[in-house]
């Protein structure tokens, strides 16, 4: 290849439509654009693709300076000059001579792999841009260069299928990571295609490798000897597996391990230490967590913010969120850091600090007051870290007690945020490790409570009775009261109404004696619910009114809202649907702000019953379907005592509505997401649908027509005949489409069209 000229593409360029558009837009407005991202993310390939398409805009050409193999910053200017075909013949050589050469030229210079020579590259870029008005620079680097006027474009991983996405080939090929894997796989294994047999494995490989192009390409090479299923199974040892590549590849691209080692060696010792330490986090984390967990040894809390900033700048950490900044490592990068941490024997020390931090977050227990939404949001953001802390407890000798404390502190989070099964599994594992020698009344009643909410009454009874016995054995009156409260409802549900009511009344007295106002409110709610389900609405209304007063006096917003819902249901049962609907709608509005999916499902169901009683049959059916979907999503059943109301409303819809209207109303509710269902229930304007919210390159209507015909395999002549326009006009449209989409082939236009362009 002639020095400085762009290399030819040896493999098909896949995807990156949005990134191509962003980089082109950035180059139109800025003279220095830097593509940033971790090693193997595809910065070089993207830069070369943009540069190859920009040639027409630069009279004196597009030139490439490859700096990856260079180690001496003093040689940067020489290397760049050499890329232009220049040699050192002047006593005033270096930056001044290069600037003289470029001063009157209109040129795009690609500086590839600047990170290890960042200071030298920054000085050179700044000097040349000041002296050469026709020069633009497109750089690739793990981190920003820090030059005035620089615009950075982070290069993200390729989109990958979600765990719940369908594995049909047509659906999978909409994801860039899958298309890249399939393209590279076909190159090493002719005839390979994503099909029904291997689709799930290919999707799994793409997910595990985070959509990192280098990792995907290295994995695809292994199809010479392994099936996709085997690659997926062996990805636990990805650094041993993904070694190799062609002998002509640059050294740092030969293996994924080498890529990461190269990034690691470029860091200062404190930065390396921070990479190792943040690898104990799962998912994302914020600066407070990093300062608490990682400030140990030679790294003080005051240094953490600067080190995190340095790792973000060098593309080791990715910054997320528009509000409070959160950071994450791609899994591949995190595993590398963790391996380094283990190699130094420091993992357990960091894991203990990590556990302590997230145990404190769980222990805030703000599920009932006005801080509930903030606490739940924090738990959502750190759910993966909570899981990691619990996994550590289960793996650490003697860690079960600490794990039980965390799991029990999360009891309302497990319930209200759809993590019932997870909570039950965690508690079952912890109880097994605690065994008979360590009675755990709180863990037992929390496990029983979660089983109760999921409708597993037999298991709930066993656990709650065990918790009650353990509490009495240890003299733990607080745990005794909680166990009695839930055991009362379970007993009632199993057909022993009087015994159930008596247990709940005992729980109320015990909570009052221990001064636990939250417990009093909950036990009153349990007693009221039993009366509600027993067809005693006035008694239920009285008990829930008492519950609301206790809740209000103790700042328990959550139970106050549930009491409002229940009073609404009782009022409806007493024959006042108008007042009932107003009460339930008010409760629903609070449930939405509190992000309480169980409360939302209860309100949707209740409003459906009320609508049915007011002869709003189609509306009732839509709400019933939305409620069904809400319960399935949690997953949890509608509490058994309320089932007859649901069934009665559903039966009325079947009798009253014609078949077509019935199907339409039910389908409407089935397709609503939670926000849409709540808005419908509250009578608010619907949100724009997904199609109206999609963003992306905008084609004119005629360009869309041309793209669709290209996707059908038509030639320009055939398209011209079909649309009754000239061939020259078709050629112009195709050129505009390629420019807008960053495509260079008709096959890429077809792929874009098949993926569903926004209209």
N, C-alpha and C positions, 0 to 999 in steps of 0.2 A: 504493500500500500504506500502511495506517495505520502511523505511526511505532511501532517496537517490536514490531509483530506479525510472525510468521514469514511469509516469502514463500511463495506457492504454488509447487509443483514444476512447472516448465515441461517437464521431461523425466523419463522413467522412472528411478527409483532402481534401480541394478543391484548385486546382490551385497552384500558386506560383512556377511554373517551373523555371522561370528565377532567382527568388530570391534564391531558393534552390541551384541552380548551383553556384551563386555568393558566398553564404555562404560556400559551400563545398570548392570552390577554395580558399577562404580566409583562411579557416582552414588548408589547405595544406601548406600555406606559412607563417602563423603567429600563435603564441602561445596564443594570446589573441585577440578574435574577439568579438566585441560588436555590437549587433543589436540595432539600435536606431529608434525611432519614437514615435509619440504621443500615448496616452492611447487608447486602443481599436483597434490598427492598426494590431495586430496579431503577435507581436514579440515573445511572449511566445510559441505560437503554432508552429511558424516557427522554433524556436530554438529546440523545442522538436522533431520536425520532422527530422531536420538535425541530431540531436544527436542519434535518434533511428536508423538511417541509417548508422551511423558511428561506431557502436559497434564493428564490426569486426576488425577495425583498432586499438582498444585499448584493450590490453590483460587483463587489470585489470578493465575494464568496464567503463560505462558512469554513472555519478552520478549527481543528481539534488539537489540543495539547493534553496528552495523557501523562498525568503526574504520579500515577499509582506506584510505579517502580522507582521513583526518585526518592532519595532519603536526605540529601543535602539541600537545605533551603537556599543555599547560595547559588545553586544551579537552576533555580526556577526560571529566571529570565532567559538563560541560555536555552532551556528546553522549549519555552514558548517561542522564542525566536526561531529555533530549529523547526518548529511546526509550520512556520511560514516559509521555510526553505532558505532562511538567512543563515549566514555563517559569520564568525567573529573576525572581522577584517578591519575594525576601526579602533583607534585608541580611546575614543569616547563611546565604546560599546556599552552594552547593557541597556538600562531603561530608556535613556535619552535616545539612543540609536533606534530602538524599537518604536518609540513614540514618533520619531521623525518618519519612519517607514509607514506608520499607520495614520499619520495626521490627516492626510487628504483622502483616505480610503473609507469606503462604506463596508464594514466587515462585522460578521458575527463570530466571536471567539468562544469556543467551548473549553473551559478549564475543568478537566475531569479528575476527581478524587483529590480535593484540596485539603482535607482535614488534617493530615499529618504535616502539612506545610502551610498552615492557615495564615500565620503572620506574614510570610513572604508573599503568598498569593494576594493577601489583602493590600499590602504596600504596592505591589505591581498593578493590581486592578485599579486602585485609587489614582495612581500616577497616570496610567494610560487613559482612563476615562476623562480625566481633567484635560489632557492634551489632545485627545482624538475625538472630535465631535461625532464622527460617523461610526464609532465603535460601540458595539453592544457585547456584553459578556453573559454567557450562560454557564454557571458553575454548578458542580455537584460536590457535596461535602456532607460529612456526618453532622456538621454544625455550621452555624452562620459565620460569615467572614468578618462582619462588623464594619463594613465600609459604608460611608454616607450614601444614602439613596438606594441601598440594597433592598430588594424585595425577596422575601423567602417564600418558597412554595413547598410545604411538607409533602412528601410522597408517602401515602398510606399503604398498608398491605392491600392485596386484592380482595374484593368481596368473596366470602365463602358461604356455602349453604349453612343454615342454622340446623340445630339438632332436630327440630320439628318440621323442617321443610321436606317436601316430598322428594323421593329418590328416583323419580322417573327421569330418563335421560334428557328429555326435552326441557324439563324444569331445571335440572342441574346445570345444563349448558348455558343457562342465563348468567351463571356466576363466572366471573373472569378467572378465578383461581382454577375452577374445573376445566375451563377451556384451555388454559395454559398447560395444565397437567396432561390433558388429552392430546394437545398438539405435540408436546415433547415426547409423550409416550409413543405416539404413532411414528415418530422419527426413529426410535430405537426398536420398536416392535411393530413393523408394518402390518396394517390391518387392525391395530388396536382402536377400539372405540368405546366410549362410555355406553353401557347397556344396562338392561334390567338386572343382570347377574352381578355386575361389578359396581353399580351405581352407588350403593351404600358405602362400600369400602373406599371408593374414590372420594366421596364427600367427606368421609372420616379422615382420610389423609390430608385433604385440604384444610379441614378445621384444625387438626392437631398442629399443622405447620403454619397456622396463622395467616395463610394467604401470602407468605413471603415468597416472592418469585424464585430466588436462588434455592431455597429449600425445596420448593415444588419441582424445580428442574432436576435437582440432584436425586430427589425421590423417584422421578419418572425414569431416570437412567437405570434404576434397579429393576425395572420391568424386563430387562434382558434375562434375569434369572429368578425373579419373584413375581407372584401374582399380586394384584392390588390388595387382596385380603391379607397376604403375608406381610406386605409392607406396612399396612395398618397395624398388624399385630406386633411388629417389631419396632414401632416408633418409640417405644419406651426407652430404647437404646439408640435414639436417633443419631447421636454423635458418632457412634461406631458404625452405624449403617450408612450414613450419608457421607462417606468418604469416597473420593474418586473424582471423576471428571476427566476431560481430555488432557493430554500432556501439554497442549499448547495454552491451556488456561493460565491466567495470572496466578501467582502463588497463593494469594489470599482468597481466590475463588475456587481452589481445588477441593476444599472441603468446607462444610459449614463450621466445623470446629476451627479451621484456620481463619475463617472470616471473623469469628468472634474473638479469637486470640489476638488477631491483628488490632481490632478495636480496643481490646483491653490493654494491650501494651502501649497504646498511644496516650493513655490516661496517666495522670499523676497518681502517686500512691494513695492519697486521701480519696481521690475519685474512684480508684479501684476498690478501696475499702467500702465506699458507699454503694457501689454496684453490688458487691457481695452481700451487703447487709439488707438492701431493699429487696433482694431476691426472696426474703422470707415472707414478703407480702404476697397475697393472692388477689387477683383482680387489680383494683386501683387502691390508692391510699392518698391521704392529704399530708400537708406539711407538719401538722401537729403530731400525727402518727409517726412520721419519719424522725422528728426531733426526739420523741419519747423512746422509740424503739432503737434507733440507730446511733444515738449519742452515747457512745461507750468507748472506753479506752482512749486512744489518742484523738478521736473525733468528738469534739464538744458540741453541745446543743447549738451554740452560736455559729458553728461552721456548717450545720446541716443545710440551711437554706441556700447558701452559696454552692455547696456541693450538688444539691438537687438541681439548681439552676444550671450548673456546668454539665450535668448529665443530660438535661433536656437540650441544651445547646449542642451537645455532641450526639444527639439522637439515640442515646441509650434509653432514656426515659421518654415516654410520650406524655404530653400534657393533655388533659381532657377537662371539659366543662367550661362554661362561660362565667359561672359565678365563682365560688370557692374552687381554686385550682386543685385538681386531682391528677395523680400521675400513675403510670403503669409501665411495666415491662412486657413486651411481647413474650409469649411463653418460651420461645426458643432462647431468647436472651436471658430470661429469668432462670431457666434451667442451667445455663452456662454459669451464671453468677452463683447459683446454689452449689454447683459442683466445686467452684473455687472456695466457697465458704466451708464446705465439708472437708475439703482438702486441708484446711487450716485448723480443723477441729473446733470451730466456733459456732456451729449451727445450733446446738442445744441452748447455748447462752442467749442467742438472738431469739430463738423460739420461745423461751421463757419470758423474755421482755415483750415479745409480740402478744403472747397469751395474756399477760397482765394488762396490757393496754386495752385489748378488746373485751376482756372480762369487766373492766371498769366501764366501758361503753354500755355493755349489756346491763350492768348493775344500776345504771341510772334509773331504769324502770319508770319511765314517764308515760306509760301506756294510757293513763287515765286522765291526766290533767291537760292544761292548755299547751304544754310543751310536747304533747303526743306526736303531732305531725312532724315536728323537727326531729324528734328522737327516731321515729319510724323511718324518716328519710335518711338519717344517718345510718341506721341499721341496713336499709336497702343498699346504700352506697358501699357498705363494708360487709355485705353478706358473705362474700367469698373469704374475707379475712376471718369472719366468725367461724365459718366452716373449717378453715385451716387451723384455727386455735382449737376447735373441738377435735379435729383429727389428731392433733398433737397430744391432746389429753388422752385420747384412746390409745395412742402408741407409747406414751410415756409411763413407765412403771410408777404406780402410785398417783397417776394423774386423773383417775376417774372422778374423785371427789371435786376437784377443781372444774372438770368438765360438767359435772352435774350442776354445779353452781351457775355456770354460764347458761346451760340449757334451760334451767328453771327460771332464771331471770328473763329469758326470752319467751316465756310461755304465751303471753298475749301477742307477741310478734309472730310466733309459729301459727297461732290461730287466725289472726285477722289478715295476714298477708299470704295466705295460701300455701303455707309450708307445714301443713299438718303431718303429712306422711314423713317428711324429713325430720320433723321434731320427734315423732314417735320412734323412728328408726334410731336416732341419736340417743334418745333416752333408754331405749331397749338395750342398746350396746353398753351404755354406761351402767345401767342396773345390773347387767350380766357381770361386768367387771367388779362392781361393788360387792355383789354376792350376798349371801345370808349373813356374813360376819359383820357387815356394815349397814345397818338399817338406814334407809334413806327416805323418810316419810314424805319430804317435799318432792323428791324426784318421782315417787310413786303416785302422789296425787296429781302432779302435773301430767304424767304419762296417762293416767286415767282420764283426766280432763280432755286431753287431745283425742283419746279414743272415743270419748263421749261425743265430742263435736263431729267426729267422722261417722257417728252412728254405729260404732262397734260397741254396743251396750254390754255384751257379755264380757269382753276383755276389759272394758272400763270398770265394770263392777269388781272384777278380780283385783285389778290394780288399786282401785280406791279403797277396797276393804283391807288390802295389804297395807296401804298407806295409813289408814285409820288405826290399824293394830300397831304399826311401828310408831306412830305419833303417841299413842297412849302408853306404849312401853317406855318411850323416852321422856314422857311428860311434856311433849311439845303441843301445847294447847292451840297455838296458831295453826299448825299443820292439821291438827284434829278438826278444827272448825272448817278449813277449806275442804278437807276430804269429805266431811259430813254434808257440806253444801252440795257438792256435785253428786255424791252418792245418793242424796235425796232425789234428785231429778232422774238419775239412772234407775233407781228403784221404782219410781213412778212409771217410767217408760216401759219397764218390764212387767207392768200390770199390778204393782203393789202400791196403790195410790195413797192409802192412809199411812203406810210405813214411810213412803217417800216424803210426804208432807211433814211428818213428825221429825225426820232427820234434818230437813231444811230449817224447821223452827228451832231445833237444837243448835244448829249452826249459827243462826241469828243471835241467840243468847251468848254463845261462846265468843263470837266476834265482838259483841257489845262489851263483854267482860274484859277482853284483851285490848279494847280500845281501837280495833282495826276498822276504821270507817269504810274503807274500800271493801273489806270483807262483809260488813253489814249491808252495804248497798247491793253487793252481788247476791247475798243470800236472800234479801228481799226480792230481788229480781227473779231468782229461782222460784221462790214461793209464789210470786205473781204469775210466772209463766205456767206453773202447774195449774193454777186456778184458771188461767186463760185457756189452756188446753182441755180443761175439764168442763168447759162450758159455763164458767162462773165469771162473766165479764165484770160485774160490779165489784166483786171481791178482788179480782185482778187489778182493776183500776185503782182501788184503794191502796193495795200493796205497792203498786208502781208509783203512785203519788207520794207515798212515804219514801220510796227509793229515790225519787227525784229530789225530795227535800234534803235527805242525807247527802246525796251526791253534790247538790248545790253548796251545802255548807262546808263540804270538804274539798271543793274545787275539782270534783270528779266529773269532768265534762262528758266523758265517754258513757258512763252509766246513766247520766242524766239524759243523754240523747237516746239511749236504748229505752229508757222509761217513757220518753216522748213517743217513740214508735209504738210501744205496747199500749199506752193510753189511747193512741189513735185506733189501734185494732180493737181494743175493748169498746171504745166509743162507737165504732162501726157495728160491732156485735149488739150494742144497745140500741141501734136504729138511727144513728145520726151520721150518715155517710159524708155529708159536707164538712162537718167539723173534723171527722176522722181523716179525710183526705188532706186537709190543711195541716193537721198535726204530723202525719206521716211525711208529707212533702218537706216540712221544716226539718224533720229528723234526717231526711235524705240529703238535704243541702249540707248539713253538718257532717254526715257520714262521708260525703264527697270530699270536703275539706280535710277530714281526718284520714282519708284514703283507707277506709275500712271496708273491704270487699264483702264480708259477711253481713255487716249492717246494711250495705247497699242492696245485697240480694234479698234480705228480709223486707226492705222498703219496697223494692220492685214488686215482690209477690203481694204484699199487702195492698198496694195501689191497684194491682190487677183485680183483686177480690172486690175492692171498693168500686172500681169501674164497672165490673160485671153487675153489681147490685144497682147501679145507676143506668143500666141498659146501654152502656158504651161497650158493646160486645167486641168489636174489632180491636179497639184500643186495649181492652182487657187481655185479649189473646196475644197481642204483640208484647205486652208487659209480661205475661206468663212465659212466653218463649225467651224473652230477654233474661228473666229470672232463672229459668232452667239453665241457660248458658252460663250465667253467673255462678250458680251452684256447681256446675260441672268444672268450671275453671278453677275453683278454690283448691281441691275438690271437696265438697261436703254435701250432705243431703239437707233438704228442708227439714227442720225439726219435726219429729213424727206427729206431734199434736196439732200441727198446722196443716198437715197434708189434706184433710177433708175440705178445707176452704179452697185450696188450690185445685183439687179435683172437681169440686162443684163448679168453679168458674170455668174450667176447661170443658166440662160437660155442657154447660150453658152455651158456650161458643159452638160446640159441635151441633147442637140442636138448632141454633138460630142462624148461623152463617151458611150461605151457599158454599159448596165445595171450593170453588175458585177463590172466593173471598177469604175463606178459612186458610187455604194454603198461602195466600198472599200475606195475610196478617201474621201468620206464624213465621213465614220466611223473613219478614221484615224484622221481627224480634231476634230471630236466630242469627242474623248477619250483623247485628249491632255490637260494636265494642262497648266497654263499660261507660266511656264518656258519652257516647251517642245514646245509650240506654237511659242514663241519668237525665240528659237533656230532654229526651222524649218524655220521661216521667214527670219532669218539672214543667213541661210545656214551653221549653226554650227553643230558639231557632237551631236547626241542625247545623253541625260543622260542615265545612267543605269536605267532599269525599276525597279519597286518596288520589284519584286522577287529577283533581284540581290542585293538589298540593305538590305534585311531582315537579321536580326541577331538572333542567338539563339543557343541552344545546337546542335552540329553537330553529326549526326549518319552516319555510313558507309552505302554504298549502300545496303549491305546485311541486316544490322540492320533496315534500312528503309523498306525493303521488309518484314521482320519479323513483324515489328510494324504494317504494313498495314494488314497483315493476322490476327494478334491479334485483330485488330479493327473489323475484319469480324466475330469474335467469334470463331475462330479455336483453337483447343487444340494444345499442343506441338506436339503430334503425327501427327495430320492432317497437321500442318505446315511442319514437317519433310518430309512427303510424298509429299507435294506440291512442295517443293524446292529441293527434292532429297538429303537431308542431314540427319544426325543422330539426334535422339531425344536429345541426350546429347549436341550436337552442338546447337540445338534450345534453350535448357535450358541456355546455356552459353550466347547466344545472348540476350535472354530475361533479364538475370541478368545484362548484360552490359547496355542494354537500360534503365533499372530501375535506375542503378547507374548514368548514364548520365543525365537522366531527373528528378531525384529525386522522382521517383514513387515507390509505394510499392504494387500496385495492377495492374492487367491486364486492369481493367476498366479505370484506369488513363492513361495507354498507349494508349488505344483506344480513349480517349478524346483528348489526345495530337495529335494523328494522324488525328483525325477529324478536329482539329483546323488548320491543314495545316502546317506541319513541313517544315522548310527551306531546300531546296535541293541544 
